[in-house]
Amino acid sequence: MPQMSPLWWELLYIMFILLFMIMMIIIYYNKNYKYKNNIISKKINQLNWKW
């Protein structure tokens, strides 16, 4: 008969996995958002002609 771990260990593990996934999603979208802003600012700078 296998020995079962305490319930709070399993809950801590599940919480850790969920928090890790949420953190990675936030980091991904944050980098993606900064990248899009960088592209927009470059386009705006190209439109500003200096005579």
N, C-alpha and C positions, 0 to 999 in steps of 0.2 A: 504494500500500500504506500503510494507516494506521500511524502510529507508536504503539507500545504503551507505557503507563506502567510504571514498575517495580512489581514485585509488592508491595513494602513500602508504596508509596503507596496501593494498593488496600486492603491490610490495615488501614492506619491509617484510611482513610476508613470502612471497614466497622465498625471498632471504635468510631470516633467516633459513627456513627449508632446503633449498638447501645447505647452508654453514654448517649447523649442520650435514647433511647426509654425506657430503664430509669429514668433520672432523672425523666422526666416522669410515668411510671407511679407511682413512689414519691411524688412531690409530690402527684399527684392523690389517691391513697389516704390520704395523710397529712392533707390538707385535709378530705377526706370524713370521716375518723375524728374529727377535732377537731370538725367540725360536728355529728356524731351525739352526741358527748359533751356538747356545749353544749346540745343539745335535752334530753338526759336530765337534766342538772343543772337546767335550767329547770323541768322537770316535778317534780323532787324539791322544789325551792324552792316551787312552788305548793302542794304537799301540806303544807308546814309552816305550819300556821295559827298566827297570833299573836293571842291573845285579850286 
